[in-house]
């Protein structure tokens, strides 16, 4: 069944947890889609895991369009959500709508995601008014990592917790249909989830959220540069890939690959005439 913004929102009321994973290419998106994931996030985390940047700041709108379109071709049932990258929406409401429109038209996204609370509500309202579904993102917002001074848990003080709740209510009022909560204490994330009518997706925010998201390469144990506390390796695909490549190299060296079954045949009479 095709997942839509409406069906995702209804999952909160039904108590059915929402599954979300990142993907950045056609093949991965197709595998996730076939496995039944509800939503696929084309995150600007591609800057880290695909392009090798130290952060997400350098990711461009063109990067997001390129990868989003590939994912959309592989996702037949999952709702594709694509990140608006750094400085593609903060500069003005106009820029926000234009770039969100590009992600929908060229990137074939089903919704866009942006970071921030009250300060980006004018952008959320305008994007939604243009007919584009919006996912909000609060807590640890990676595009603001330089302001936070690193990857730190957010909302731990009374003032910060109150602001998080206020921002959550504000983005809902502005028209967001889904809210990602990143690196937020579990009890606070549960309180936020209970305080708003739209679903929450947690990443390092506990089981009290309406759903969960992880970066696919983290979940599969393929990205080892940095492992946050909230990451669980559901497989060790990185080890499998390394061992497979070592075996491939060894079989090339000893001549066992390619074997006869991997080769195409030609009549010996044809070859004899070439000598």
LINSUL-V15654 format. One record per residue. RES is the residue in one small letter. PHI is phi in radians with two decimals (* if undefined). OMEGA is omega in whole degrees, -180 to 180 (none if undefined). Layout:
res=RES phi=PHI omega=OMEGA
res=RES phi=PHI omega=OMEGA
//
This chain:
res=x phi=* omega=-179
res=x phi=-1.22 omega=176
res=x phi=-1.47 omega=180
res=x phi=-2.21 omega=177
res=x phi=-1.03 omega=-180
res=x phi=-1.17 omega=-179
res=x phi=-1.16 omega=178
res=x phi=-1.15 omega=179
res=x phi=-1.14 omega=-179
res=x phi=-1.19 omega=-179
res=x phi=-1.14 omega=177
res=x phi=-1.09 omega=-178
res=x phi=-1.23 omega=-178
res=x phi=-1.43 omega=-179
res=x phi=1.42 omega=179
res=x phi=-1.50 omega=-176
res=x phi=-1.18 omega=-178
res=x phi=-1.66 omega=177
res=x phi=-1.79 omega=177
res=x phi=-2.44 omega=173
res=x phi=-2.38 omega=175
res=x phi=-1.46 omega=170
res=x phi=-2.65 omega=-176
res=x phi=-2.35 omega=-177
res=x phi=-2.62 omega=-177
res=x phi=-1.06 omega=-174
res=x phi=-1.10 omega=179
res=x phi=-1.11 omega=179
res=x phi=-1.03 omega=-180
res=x phi=-1.13 omega=178
res=x phi=-1.12 omega=179
res=x phi=-1.10 omega=-180
res=x phi=-1.12 omega=179
res=x phi=-1.15 omega=179
res=x phi=-1.36 omega=174
res=x phi=1.75 omega=178
res=x phi=-1.10 omega=-177
res=x phi=-1.27 omega=-175
res=x phi=-2.37 omega=175
res=x phi=-2.03 omega=178
res=x phi=-1.73 omega=170
res=x phi=-1.54 omega=-172
res=x phi=-1.48 omega=174
res=x phi=-1.26 omega=169
res=x phi=-1.06 omega=175
res=x phi=-1.03 omega=176
res=x phi=-1.02 omega=179
res=x phi=-1.39 omega=-168
res=x phi=-1.53 omega=-180
res=x phi=-1.88 omega=-174
res=x phi=-1.69 omega=175
res=x phi=1.40 omega=176
res=x phi=-1.31 omega=178
res=x phi=-1.37 omega=-179
res=x phi=-2.62 omega=-178
res=x phi=-1.69 omega=-172
res=x phi=-1.06 omega=-174
res=x phi=-1.41 omega=-177
res=x phi=-1.17 omega=-177
res=x phi=-1.87 omega=175
res=x phi=-1.07 omega=180
res=x phi=-1.11 omega=175
res=x phi=-1.02 omega=-177
res=x phi=-1.16 omega=179
res=x phi=-1.10 omega=-178
res=x phi=-1.00 omega=-177
res=x phi=-1.32 omega=180
res=x phi=-1.11 omega=180
res=x phi=-1.10 omega=178
res=x phi=-1.13 omega=179
res=x phi=-1.10 omega=-178
res=x phi=-1.06 omega=178
res=x phi=-1.21 omega=-179
res=x phi=-1.68 omega=-176
res=x phi=-1.72 omega=-179
res=x phi=-1.61 omega=-176
res=x phi=-2.05 omega=-180
res=x phi=-1.26 omega=174
res=x phi=-1.38 omega=-179
res=x phi=-1.61 omega=177
res=x phi=-1.97 omega=-176
res=x phi=-2.07 omega=-180
res=x phi=-1.25 omega=164
res=x phi=-1.42 omega=-175
res=x phi=-1.33 omega=-178
res=x phi=-0.92 omega=178
res=x phi=1.19 omega=175
res=x phi=-1.65 omega=-179
res=x phi=-2.44 omega=-179
res=x phi=-1.22 omega=-172
res=x phi=-1.22 omega=180
res=x phi=-2.95 omega=175
res=x phi=-1.10 omega=180
res=x phi=-1.03 omega=180
res=x phi=-1.05 omega=-179
res=x phi=-1.05 omega=-178
res=x phi=-1.20 omega=-180
res=x phi=-1.07 omega=-178
res=x phi=-1.25 omega=174
res=x phi=-1.10 omega=178
res=x phi=-1.10 omega=178
res=x phi=-1.15 omega=179
res=x phi=-1.13 omega=179
res=x phi=-1.33 omega=-175
res=x phi=-1.29 omega=-176
res=x phi=-1.57 omega=-178
res=x phi=-1.59 omega=178
res=x phi=0.99 omega=178
res=x phi=-1.25 omega=175
res=x phi=-1.67 omega=178
res=x phi=-2.89 omega=177
res=x phi=-2.09 omega=178
res=x phi=-2.14 omega=175
res=x phi=-2.40 omega=-176
res=x phi=-1.76 omega=175
res=x phi=2.14 omega=-179
res=x phi=-1.91 omega=-176
res=x phi=-0.99 omega=-175
res=x phi=-1.15 omega=-180
res=x phi=-1.91 omega=179
res=x phi=-1.08 omega=175
res=x phi=-1.04 omega=177
res=x phi=-1.16 omega=179
res=x phi=-1.04 omega=-179
res=x phi=-1.04 omega=-178
res=x phi=-1.18 omega=-180
res=x phi=-1.14 omega=179
res=x phi=-1.13 omega=178
res=x phi=-1.10 omega=178
res=x phi=-1.44 omega=178
res=x phi=1.55 omega=-178
res=x phi=-1.97 omega=179
res=x phi=-1.15 omega=-176
res=x phi=-2.16 omega=170
res=x phi=-1.87 omega=179
res=x phi=-1.65 omega=-176
res=x phi=-2.52 omega=-179
res=x phi=-2.21 omega=-177
res=x phi=1.63 omega=174
res=x phi=-1.34 omega=180
res=x phi=-1.85 omega=-171
res=x phi=-0.96 omega=179
res=x phi=-1.19 omega=179
res=x phi=-1.86 omega=-173
res=x phi=-1.04 omega=179
res=x phi=-1.22 omega=176
res=x phi=-1.26 omega=-179
res=x phi=-1.28 omega=-178
res=x phi=1.34 omega=178
res=x phi=2.20 omega=-179
res=x phi=-1.44 omega=-177
res=x phi=-2.22 omega=176
res=x phi=-1.09 omega=-176
res=x phi=-1.91 omega=174
res=x phi=1.46 omega=-175
res=x phi=-1.46 omega=177
res=x phi=-1.65 omega=-180
res=x phi=-1.05 omega=-179
res=x phi=-1.13 omega=-179
res=x phi=-1.17 omega=179
res=x phi=-1.16 omega=179
res=x phi=-1.09 omega=180
res=x phi=-1.11 omega=-180
res=x phi=-1.09 omega=178
res=x phi=-1.12 omega=179
res=x phi=-1.10 omega=179
res=x phi=-1.13 omega=179
res=x phi=-1.08 omega=179
res=x phi=-1.17 omega=-179
res=x phi=-1.19 omega=-179
res=x phi=-1.22 omega=174
res=x phi=-1.14 omega=179
res=x phi=-1.09 omega=-180
res=x phi=-1.26 omega=176
res=x phi=2.14 omega=178
res=x phi=-1.11 omega=-179
res=x phi=-1.77 omega=-176
res=x phi=-2.70 omega=-177
res=x phi=-2.31 omega=174
res=x phi=-1.59 omega=176
res=x phi=-2.03 omega=-176
res=x phi=-2.02 omega=177
res=x phi=0.90 omega=179
res=x phi=-2.13 omega=177
res=x phi=-0.90 omega=-173
res=x phi=-0.98 omega=-179
res=x phi=-1.15 omega=178
res=x phi=-1.21 omega=179
res=x phi=-1.07 omega=178
res=x phi=-1.13 omega=178
res=x phi=-1.13 omega=177
res=x phi=-1.06 omega=-179
res=x phi=-1.02 omega=-180
res=x phi=-1.37 omega=-175
res=x phi=-1.60 omega=-178
res=x phi=-2.22 omega=-176
res=x phi=-1.66 omega=179
res=x phi=-1.57 omega=-179
res=x phi=-1.21 omega=174
res=x phi=-1.97 omega=176
res=x phi=-2.08 omega=-177
res=x phi=-1.69 omega=169
res=x phi=-2.46 omega=-171
res=x phi=1.26 omega=-177
res=x phi=-2.30 omega=174
res=x phi=1.46 omega=-175
res=x phi=-1.49 omega=-179
res=x phi=-1.39 omega=177
res=x phi=-1.33 omega=-179
res=x phi=-1.37 omega=179
res=x phi=-2.93 omega=-177
res=x phi=-2.40 omega=174
res=x phi=-2.38 omega=171
res=x phi=-2.42 omega=171
res=x phi=-1.27 omega=-173
res=x phi=-0.99 omega=-178
res=x phi=-1.26 omega=172
res=x phi=-1.21 omega=-177
res=x phi=-1.07 omega=-178
res=x phi=-1.62 omega=179
res=x phi=1.22 omega=-177
res=x phi=-1.81 omega=-178
res=x phi=-1.99 omega=-173
res=x phi=-1.97 omega=-179
res=x phi=-1.09 omega=-177
res=x phi=-2.71 omega=-179
res=x phi=-2.14 omega=178
res=x phi=-1.11 omega=-180
res=x phi=-1.01 omega=-173
res=x phi=-1.38 omega=-177
res=x phi=-1.44 omega=171
res=x phi=-2.06 omega=176
res=x phi=-1.48 omega=178
res=x phi=-1.46 omega=174
res=x phi=-2.78 omega=176
res=x phi=-1.97 omega=-177
res=x phi=-1.13 omega=178
res=x phi=-1.06 omega=178
res=x phi=-1.14 omega=179
res=x phi=-1.08 omega=-180
res=x phi=-1.12 omega=-180
res=x phi=-1.05 omega=-180
res=x phi=-1.17 omega=179
res=x phi=-1.11 omega=-180
res=x phi=-1.17 omega=178
res=x phi=-1.08 omega=178
res=x phi=-1.14 omega=178
res=x phi=-1.03 omega=-180
res=x phi=-1.09 omega=-179
res=x phi=-1.11 omega=-179
res=x phi=-1.25 omega=173
res=x phi=-1.18 omega=-178
res=x phi=-1.10 omega=-176
res=x phi=-1.62 omega=174
res=x phi=1.42 omega=-180
res=x phi=-1.45 omega=173
res=x phi=-2.25 omega=1
res=x phi=-1.41 omega=176
res=x phi=-1.51 omega=-176
res=x phi=-1.01 omega=-178
res=x phi=-1.21 omega=179
res=x phi=-1.74 omega=-174
res=x phi=-1.97 omega=176
res=x phi=-1.60 omega=-175
res=x phi=-1.79 omega=174
res=x phi=-2.52 omega=-179
res=x phi=-1.08 omega=-180
res=x phi=-1.07 omega=-180
res=x phi=-1.09 omega=179
res=x phi=-1.17 omega=-179
res=x phi=-1.12 omega=-179
res=x phi=-1.06 omega=-179
res=x phi=-1.28 omega=-179
res=x phi=-1.51 omega=-180
res=x phi=-1.45 omega=none
//
